[in-house]
Amino acid sequence: QRRRRQPTTIVPLPYQCQCLGHAMNSVRFQQKKKKPTNKGFFRCTLVLLTSAAVLLSICTLVLSWVAIQIDHTRKVQRGGNSDIDVSHRESPHKEPRLRKRNDINNGESSKILEVVAETKSEVQRKTKVDSHKKKVVSDTTPKGGNRNSEIYQPAQTGKRILTYKRFGGRLNNQLFQFITALQHAKVLKRTFVVPNEVRDVDWTGMFDGFGIWDLESLNNAYDIDWTTGLSIEFVTTVPERCVLTPKEGKELLNGGPNLWEEWDKRCPDVIDIAGNTGLLFCGKQHQFCGDYEAQMEAYRIYDHIKLSSDLSQYIPSKRDEFKDKGYDELAIHSRRAGEGGYDWELCVNGNARTCTGHIAVGDRDMFCDIRTMKGNCAIWLDLDYQIKAKSALKKAEKQYRFVLASDGTHDWNIDFKGQFIVANNTDWLLALERKISENADPGKLLDTMAVTAIARSKLQRQESLGRMRATLDALTATLLDLFSLVDSKYLLGAYYSTLSLNACLFRGMDRIYDSNMCWILMHPENKHAILPPLQESVNMNDKNRNQDDHLPAALMSDVEHAFVRSDDGNFVAIDRYLVRFKGKDVIGVLGDGLVPISIMKNSNGEESIQADFTCSYGDDHDSPATVILMKGHQSHNEHYFVLGEKYNTPFSTNGDRFRTLIILCEKLRYDRSLSRHPVRFFQSITMVAGQ
């Protein structure tokens, strides 16, 4: 114990040892009374020595048993029980440690021992996390016996490939789908064939050589084939019986080894878990399929996915302006409605569905209350209430410093100017462009960089990034936003967003309670989320109070009417600006949808756009309007009226339908008395009507 620097433990002397002491006293007393003969003396001495040896042996055994029990207890307290499988245990929290310091009191210096420990609240919070981890570890082995990974030992017949069809979601949906498919391949012990990226919306940058990702660790840890999926023949030769339906996809991992063996017999060469019908969630929104072991396989994949050093240097936490200024304390993902239709209820209802799906019925009113669900779609109006941990709460909003990842539908400078920083990918893009332009053969370099179908189609016979630049810009900006949420001490995320979900998963299980939402979504060992320590939580709804009674007015007015729609519902105004146009500041409305315009071509094939409507504001009516449309790889008429017809919506969609536009109302005057906030200025923009 002294060698291991453990505290000395006082153990009561066992009864047998006490008896030995009394026996020795009794012997000495008898010897004083009567001296035995020499022969009797030697016989008595021999008996006593034998008795003493036996008693000492018994005493030693008892003391050893006590020491073993004490050591066992300490191991259990530290999470070191050897009877529990610890192959995937998280590192336990460090115990309070002793250190020496000079304590100066009344001019005298003395050495004292100080226990360096966490604050009481922090210890309580980490104790809850530790208990959560211990429960996770205790559930790694099913009660019935071995894990599925040990039970399932497939026959090595056929090619044993697993692939999927890409779902048309944006980047973070693509990442989640990629990890879901790799999880299936790992559990089913098959080679994972990554499918080609054909559309803009498919593109993750993982195949192509633009220096976005560092996948060395991923490739070393998993059996991944990045080549076969690029072939059109591979896609067309997958047997229809081996392409899972959505129902079969959700049942596969949950079915266990018996079901997996059935699929092995049916499809020994390739299984396609589909996915083109949507993300593969099981049981609840944002939840991976399978038992605890299978879900943890998905979680571990995140440990191996990293950005390249060239790109990751632009994550805010790695920038000099970030360090030692408090920005590491909080990260916010601001997501208004977004999603094509710009529907306020889409965000609110999505939040509610996600939250209530993961939290047990009796606790839903506390954590999924109306104010939390609505305010999460407009965090800038109710920041304090959206923070759910005492450790992250400030006394005043002006004290917050944070990293911001925003969908761009709100200007945070209005209320939080100078209090946040954002990721910026501009320097990375410029460096890539310089690398290409300074190369002796830019075309050949681009040809080697482009691997996927979408990249090759955009860079074929090009000497610069050209149309690929916008795709690169959007993807790397989103990735920097995602990873900027990972490093902060506390994450304030969007419940319904796969970007926030991925941020939680990158942060890991040991940080789930350092967030308003990660603990809600991540509970692979339990049907419902394990609640955080209530004594360390704030802004929970009182179950006995009407939730509408304390809903801020801003959440009932400004936000619910944030997106103004036209009478026919085909156009939504997202925000307003002052735009420098033709030498003066003009009111501009950014929006999306179908408006009355005519697109005409002259004899040279050049298009012009005519607005068949006027603008009104305050007392000014019928001001002429100029419409600025997005420019794509085809004509305005094709992008605005023709493409994307299969989608039943008047708004921009996949399929290259571009209906995002700016309406310039040239003769209107901005009246500050009619607006809650001043409008924003475009600092530098060049616009030409019809472009």
PyMOL commands that set and color helices and strands:
alter all, ss='L'
color gray80, all
select helices_A, chain A and resi 15-33+38-77+120-138+148-151+171-187+200-202+216-221+228-230+232-236+240-242+246-266+292-304+309-312+316-318+327-329+339-342+344-358+361-367+370-375+379-381+383-386+390-392+397-399+413-416+426-437+442-449+453-459+468-484+498-507+509-511+518-521+534-536+547-550+553-556+636-642+672-674
alter helices_A, ss='H'
color red, helices_A
select strands_A, chain A and resi 97-105+108-116+161-163+191-193+213-214+224-225+270-272+306-307+330-334+402-406+420-421+490-492+564-565+571-581+584-593+597-601+607-611+614-617+620-629+660-665+680-681
alter strands_A, ss='S'
color yellow, strands_A
deselect
rebuild
show_as cartoon
